[in-house]
Amino acid sequence: MTISRVGIVAKSHLRQASKHLVDIAAWLEARGVTAVFESATSALMPPAPREVADRRGLVDQVDLVLVLGGDGTLLSMADRIGEANRGVPILGVNFGSLGFLTEVTLDELYPSLEAALGGRAHVEERMMLRSTVSRAGASAATYITLNDVVITKGAHSRMIDLSVWVGDEFVTRVKADGLIVATPTGSTAYNLAAGGPIVQPSVDALILTPIAPHTLTNRPIVIPTASPVRVQPQMDDHDEVFATFDGQAGLQLEAGDEVRVARTPQPLGLVRPSTRSYFEVLRQKLKWGER
């Protein structure tokens, strides 16, 4: 794929990115590539004529998205790429603290961009999820996520009761603070903190992880993606139950609602430096396997 237009998005209020944004624009221009800046990102730069678009519109105008920030910034753009159903790859440069998804360092920025423009970049396909909240027999909301869907109790609520199906087969009833439905990419996020397994991103599977379950028999389970996961909260008037999507959006559920989670046909293309394997990133970022 020829890359002639690159969308650039920085973390909100990331002032230390200002000089890098100007340099990136000049670097791309020198190679005949147009930079399109997200609106808030453009505001971080000195006034000058440039192409600007909001986050939703930017995805439709570019061949590659470059993110400067942390994993939250990358997730917000990944979800928009998924909503647009476009195969636009994303390159994340780490300005955050952990940077598991935005693993490219500043030193690797220009070599990674050069490889992407030249068609030599290592692009991993990452599964995304489409979640539909059904209410009174109709679709109340739809979300696209890269990491996870989390169904959890409100701050002042007691433990909640969730019925879980895979396809048409009833799986279990979870009594817990909540339930995480995670992709392999999301296995190292909230899922990991809740005691779920790490799953290599190339594995075609979903992870169901209870949050603080009431019984020790409620354990995480890894399932194939052939059938959608359906979750129905069993609620009364005193329960508060929320669904959140990649930590970016969410809504309060009502009695009778169902959350349906299924794999999207279009994966996300994540540009990664070919110098590091997934297991190297685990060891570096999470200190995985260290004593």
C-alpha positions as CSV (number, residue, x, y, z in Angstrom):
1,M,0.0,0.0,0.0
2,T,1.3,3.4,-0.9
3,I,1.3,5.9,1.9
4,S,0.9,9.5,0.7
5,R,-1.0,10.9,3.7
6,V,-0.2,10.4,7.4
7,G,-2.6,11.3,10.2
8,I,-0.8,12.6,13.4
9,V,-2.4,12.5,16.8
10,A,-0.7,13.4,20.1
11,K,-2.0,12.9,23.6
12,S,-4.1,15.8,24.9
13,H,-2.0,18.7,26.3
14,L,1.3,16.9,25.6
15,R,3.4,20.0,25.3
16,Q,6.7,18.1,25.2
17,A,5.5,16.7,21.8
18,S,5.4,20.2,20.2
19,K,8.9,20.2,18.8
20,H,8.6,16.7,17.6
21,L,5.4,17.5,15.7
22,V,7.0,20.3,13.8
23,D,10.0,18.1,13.0
24,I,7.7,15.2,11.8
25,A,5.8,17.5,9.5
26,A,9.0,18.7,7.9
27,W,10.4,15.2,7.6
28,L,7.2,14.0,5.9
29,E,7.0,17.1,3.6
30,A,10.6,16.4,2.5
31,R,9.5,13.0,1.3
32,G,6.4,14.2,-0.5
33,V,4.0,12.9,2.1
34,T,1.2,15.1,3.5
35,A,0.7,15.4,7.2
36,V,-2.9,15.7,8.5
37,F,-3.0,16.8,12.1
38,E,-5.8,16.0,14.6
39,S,-7.4,19.3,15.7
40,A,-6.2,19.3,19.3
41,T,-2.7,18.1,18.2
42,S,-2.5,21.0,15.7
43,A,-3.1,23.4,18.7
44,L,0.1,22.2,20.3
45,M,2.1,23.6,17.4
46,P,3.1,27.1,16.3
47,P,0.5,28.7,14.0
48,A,1.1,27.8,10.4
49,P,-0.9,26.6,7.4
50,R,-1.5,22.8,7.7
51,E,-4.2,20.2,7.1
52,V,-6.4,19.6,10.2
53,A,-9.2,17.2,10.9
54,D,-11.1,15.9,14.0
55,R,-10.3,12.4,15.1
56,R,-13.3,10.8,13.3
57,G,-12.7,12.6,10.1
58,L,-8.9,12.1,10.1
59,V,-9.3,8.3,9.8
60,D,-11.1,8.7,6.4
61,Q,-8.4,10.9,5.0
62,V,-5.1,9.1,5.6
63,D,-3.1,5.9,4.8
64,L,-1.4,5.7,8.2
65,V,-2.0,7.0,11.7
66,L,0.9,8.1,13.9
67,V,0.1,8.4,17.6
68,L,2.4,10.2,20.1
69,G,1.4,9.4,23.7
70,G,0.4,6.4,25.7
71,D,-1.8,3.4,25.3
72,G,-5.0,5.3,26.0
73,T,-4.4,7.7,23.1
74,L,-3.7,4.7,20.8
75,L,-6.8,2.9,22.0
76,S,-9.0,5.9,21.2
77,M,-7.7,6.1,17.7
78,A,-7.8,2.3,17.2
79,D,-11.4,2.3,18.1
80,R,-12.2,5.0,15.6
81,I,-10.3,3.1,12.9
82,G,-12.4,0.1,13.7
83,E,-15.6,2.2,13.5
84,A,-14.6,3.4,10.1
85,N,-14.0,-0.2,9.0
86,R,-10.8,0.9,7.2
87,G,-7.6,-1.0,7.1
88,V,-5.5,2.0,8.2
89,P,-2.4,0.8,10.2
90,I,-1.4,2.6,13.3
91,L,2.1,3.4,14.6
92,G,2.3,4.3,18.3
93,V,5.3,6.2,19.7
94,N,5.6,6.1,23.5
95,F,5.3,9.3,25.5
96,G,3.5,7.5,28.4
97,S,4.8,5.6,31.4
98,L,4.2,1.9,30.3
99,G,3.6,2.0,26.6
100,F,2.8,-1.6,26.0
101,L,1.0,-0.8,22.7
102,T,2.8,2.4,22.0
103,E,6.1,0.6,22.2
104,V,8.1,2.5,19.6
105,T,10.6,4.8,21.3
106,L,11.5,8.3,20.1
107,D,14.8,6.9,18.8
108,E,12.9,4.5,16.7
109,L,10.3,7.0,15.4
110,Y,12.0,7.9,12.0
111,P,13.3,4.4,11.2
112,S,9.8,3.1,11.8
113,L,8.2,5.8,9.7
114,E,10.8,5.2,6.9
115,A,10.0,1.5,7.0
116,A,6.3,2.1,6.9
117,L,6.6,4.5,3.9
118,G,8.8,2.0,2.1
119,G,6.5,-0.9,2.7
120,R,9.0,-2.7,4.9
121,A,7.3,-2.2,8.2
122,H,6.3,-5.2,10.3
123,V,2.5,-4.8,10.7
124,E,0.7,-7.2,13.1
125,E,-3.0,-7.9,12.7
126,R,-4.8,-7.4,16.0
127,M,-8.3,-8.6,16.7
128,M,-11.0,-6.1,17.4
129,L,-14.4,-6.5,19.0
130,R,-17.9,-5.2,18.1
131,S,-20.1,-4.9,21.2
132,T,-23.9,-4.3,20.9
133,V,-26.0,-3.4,23.9
134,S,-29.6,-4.6,23.3
135,R,-32.4,-3.0,25.3
136,A,-36.1,-3.9,24.9
137,G,-35.4,-5.9,21.8
138,A,-33.6,-3.1,20.0
139,S,-29.9,-2.0,19.7
140,A,-29.2,0.7,22.2
141,A,-25.5,1.3,21.4
142,T,-22.6,-0.2,19.5
143,Y,-18.9,0.1,20.3
144,I,-15.7,-1.1,18.6
145,T,-12.8,-2.0,21.0
146,L,-9.2,-3.3,20.7
147,N,-8.6,-4.3,24.4
148,D,-11.7,-5.2,26.3
149,V,-15.3,-4.9,27.3
150,V,-15.9,-4.6,31.1
151,I,-19.2,-5.1,32.8
152,T,-18.9,-4.0,36.4
153,K,-20.9,-2.9,39.5
154,G,-21.3,0.7,40.5
155,A,-19.2,2.3,43.3
156,H,-21.8,1.7,46.0
157,S,-23.4,-1.5,44.6
158,R,-23.1,-4.9,46.1
159,M,-21.7,-7.9,44.1
160,I,-23.5,-8.4,40.8
161,D,-24.9,-11.5,39.1
162,L,-24.1,-12.0,35.4
163,S,-25.4,-14.8,33.2
164,V,-22.9,-15.7,30.3
165,W,-23.6,-17.5,27.0
166,V,-21.2,-18.4,24.2
167,G,-23.4,-18.4,21.1
168,D,-26.6,-20.2,22.2
169,E,-24.9,-22.3,24.9
170,F,-25.2,-21.2,28.5
171,V,-21.7,-21.1,30.1
172,T,-21.9,-19.9,33.7
173,R,-23.4,-17.5,36.1
174,V,-20.8,-15.2,37.5
175,K,-21.2,-13.6,41.0
176,A,-18.5,-11.0,41.2
177,D,-17.6,-7.3,41.1
178,G,-17.7,-7.7,37.3
179,L,-16.5,-9.5,34.2
180,I,-13.9,-8.7,31.6
181,V,-14.2,-9.9,28.0
182,A,-10.7,-9.3,26.6
183,T,-8.9,-9.8,23.3
184,P,-5.4,-11.2,23.3
185,T,-4.1,-7.6,22.9
186,G,-6.1,-6.7,26.0
187,S,-4.9,-9.6,28.0
188,T,-2.0,-7.5,29.3
189,A,-4.4,-4.7,30.4
190,Y,-7.2,-4.9,33.0
191,N,-7.4,-8.6,32.4
192,L,-3.9,-9.1,33.7
193,A,-4.6,-7.0,36.8
194,A,-7.7,-9.1,37.6
195,G,-5.7,-12.3,37.5
196,G,-6.4,-13.3,33.9
197,P,-3.9,-15.1,31.6
198,I,-1.5,-13.4,29.1
199,V,-2.5,-14.6,25.6
200,Q,-0.2,-14.0,22.6
201,P,-1.8,-11.6,20.1
202,S,-1.7,-14.1,17.3
203,V,-4.0,-16.5,19.1
204,D,-7.6,-16.5,17.8
205,A,-9.4,-16.4,21.2
206,L,-11.3,-14.4,23.8
207,I,-10.7,-14.3,27.5
208,L,-13.5,-14.2,30.1
209,T,-12.1,-13.0,33.5
210,P,-14.3,-12.5,36.6
211,I,-13.4,-9.5,38.7
212,A,-13.1,-10.4,42.4
213,P,-15.4,-13.4,42.1
214,H,-17.4,-14.6,45.1
215,T,-16.4,-18.2,44.7
216,L,-13.0,-19.7,43.9
217,T,-14.6,-21.9,41.2
218,N,-15.2,-18.8,39.0
219,R,-11.9,-18.8,37.1
220,P,-10.8,-17.1,33.9
221,I,-11.5,-19.1,30.7
222,V,-10.1,-18.8,27.2
223,I,-12.6,-19.5,24.4
224,P,-12.5,-19.5,20.6
225,T,-14.0,-16.6,18.7
226,A,-16.4,-18.6,16.5
227,S,-19.4,-17.6,18.5
228,P,-20.3,-14.3,20.2
229,V,-20.3,-13.9,23.9
230,R,-23.6,-12.7,25.5
231,V,-23.8,-11.3,29.0
232,Q,-27.0,-10.5,30.8
233,P,-26.9,-8.9,34.2
234,Q,-29.5,-10.2,36.7
235,M,-30.5,-7.0,38.4
236,D,-33.0,-5.6,40.8
237,D,-33.9,-2.0,41.6
238,H,-30.9,-1.5,43.9
239,D,-28.2,-2.7,41.5
240,E,-26.0,-0.4,39.4
241,V,-24.3,-2.1,36.5
242,F,-22.1,-0.4,33.9
243,A,-20.5,-1.5,30.7
244,T,-17.2,0.2,29.6
245,F,-15.4,-0.2,26.3
246,D,-11.6,0.1,26.2
247,G,-12.0,2.5,29.1
248,Q,-12.9,5.1,26.5
249,A,-16.7,5.0,26.6
250,G,-19.5,3.3,28.5
251,L,-23.1,3.4,29.7
252,Q,-25.2,2.2,32.6
253,L,-27.1,-1.0,31.9
254,E,-30.8,-1.6,32.8
255,A,-32.7,-4.7,33.8
256,G,-33.2,-6.9,30.8
257,D,-30.2,-5.5,28.8
258,E,-27.8,-7.8,27.0
259,V,-24.2,-7.1,25.9
260,R,-23.2,-9.1,22.9
261,V,-19.5,-9.2,22.0
262,A,-18.1,-10.6,18.8
263,R,-15.0,-10.4,16.7
264,T,-15.0,-7.8,13.9
265,P,-14.2,-9.0,10.3
266,Q,-11.5,-6.3,9.9
267,P,-8.5,-6.5,12.3
268,L,-6.4,-3.5,13.2
269,G,-2.9,-3.2,11.7
270,L,-0.4,-2.3,14.4
271,V,3.0,-1.2,13.1
272,R,5.8,-2.7,15.4
273,P,9.6,-2.4,15.3
274,S,10.9,-5.6,13.9
275,T,13.8,-5.6,16.4
276,R,11.6,-6.7,19.3
277,S,9.5,-9.8,19.7
278,Y,6.3,-9.9,21.8
279,F,8.1,-11.8,24.5
280,E,10.9,-9.2,24.7
281,V,8.2,-6.6,25.2
282,L,6.7,-8.7,28.0
283,R,10.1,-8.9,29.7
284,Q,10.9,-5.2,29.2
285,K,7.6,-3.6,30.0
286,L,6.1,-6.0,32.6
287,K,9.3,-7.6,34.0
288,W,7.7,-10.9,33.0
289,G,9.5,-14.0,34.2
290,E,11.9,-12.0,36.5
291,R,12.5,-13.3,40.0
